[in-house]
Amino acid sequence: MKKYNCPIEAIMDVIGGKWTALILWHLQNQSRRTSELKNLIPGITQKMLVQQLKSLEKKDFIKRQVYAEVPPKVEYSLTSSGEKIKPILQQMCSWGRENMGELIRE
């Protein structure tokens, strides 16, 4: 088990990556396929998306559902641990919405 020195360190371990919070944000209301996430997150490479999805799955914040179809269908959704992060993501979104104009000017 990992030891943290403060609570901020713990949350940053989960959502601190450049793409992690965006992936969680786009999964907060519905399951998504890898291709959907790729389209919703401009600039992320396929390799990085797959790495981030695997990391979030390993940390038990998302689950991967594989459907027995041809071609195979895979969807990602939040776990109960992932659901607990939604209020933090919504606060981040509110702050971003309120301050985006000022940040653009810098």
C-alpha positions in Angstrom: 0.0 0.0 0.0 1.3 3.4 -0.9 1.9 6.0 1.8 0.9 9.6 1.2 2.2 12.6 3.1 -1.0 14.7 2.6 -4.4 14.3 1.0 -3.6 16.4 -2.1 -0.8 13.9 -2.9 -3.3 11.1 -2.9 -5.8 12.7 -5.3 -3.0 13.9 -7.5 -1.8 10.3 -7.8 -5.1 9.5 -9.3 -6.0 12.6 -11.4 -2.6 14.3 -11.7 -1.7 13.2 -15.2 -2.4 15.4 -18.2 -5.1 13.1 -19.6 -6.4 11.3 -16.6 -9.0 13.9 -15.4 -10.2 14.3 -19.0 -10.8 10.5 -19.3 -12.6 10.4 -16.0 -14.7 13.5 -17.0 -15.9 11.8 -20.2 -16.8 8.7 -18.4 -18.8 10.4 -15.6 -22.2 10.0 -17.2 -21.9 7.1 -19.5 -19.8 4.2 -20.7 -17.5 4.9 -23.7 -15.6 3.0 -26.2 -11.9 3.7 -26.7 -12.6 5.3 -30.1 -15.2 7.6 -28.5 -12.7 8.7 -25.8 -10.0 9.3 -28.5 -12.4 11.6 -30.4 -13.4 13.5 -27.3 -9.9 14.1 -26.2 -8.0 15.9 -29.0 -4.3 15.5 -28.8 -4.1 12.2 -27.0 -2.4 9.4 -28.8 -3.8 6.0 -29.0 -0.9 4.6 -27.1 -1.3 7.2 -24.3 -5.0 6.6 -24.1 -4.5 2.8 -23.7 -1.8 3.4 -21.0 -4.1 5.7 -19.1 -7.1 3.4 -19.3 -5.0 0.5 -18.1 -3.6 2.6 -15.2 -7.1 3.7 -14.2 -8.4 0.2 -14.4 -5.5 -1.1 -12.2 -6.3 1.6 -9.6 -10.0 0.5 -9.8 -11.4 3.8 -10.9 -12.7 2.4 -14.2 -13.8 -1.0 -15.4 -13.4 -2.5 -18.8 -16.4 -4.5 -20.2 -15.7 -6.8 -23.1 -18.7 -7.9 -25.1 -18.6 -11.2 -27.0 -19.2 -9.8 -30.5 -17.5 -9.8 -33.8 -15.7 -7.4 -34.0 -15.0 -7.3 -30.3 -16.7 -4.4 -28.4 -15.0 -2.9 -25.3 -16.5 -0.2 -23.1 -15.1 1.7 -20.1 -17.1 3.1 -17.3 -16.5 4.4 -13.8 -16.4 2.0 -10.8 -17.8 3.0 -7.4 -14.3 4.5 -6.6 -14.5 6.4 -9.8 -17.9 7.7 -9.0 -16.5 9.3 -5.8 -14.2 11.5 -7.9 -17.1 13.1 -9.8 -17.6 16.0 -7.3 -13.9 16.9 -7.6 -14.1 16.8 -11.4 -17.2 19.0 -11.3 -15.4 21.5 -9.0 -12.5 21.6 -11.4 -14.8 22.2 -14.3 -16.5 25.1 -12.5 -13.2 26.6 -11.6 -12.0 26.3 -15.2 -15.2 27.8 -16.6 -14.9 30.8 -14.3 -11.2 31.4 -14.9 -10.6 30.2 -18.5 -10.8 33.8 -19.9 -8.1 35.0 -17.5 -5.9 32.0 -18.2 -6.1 32.6 -21.9 -4.8 36.1 -21.5 -1.7 35.0 -19.7 
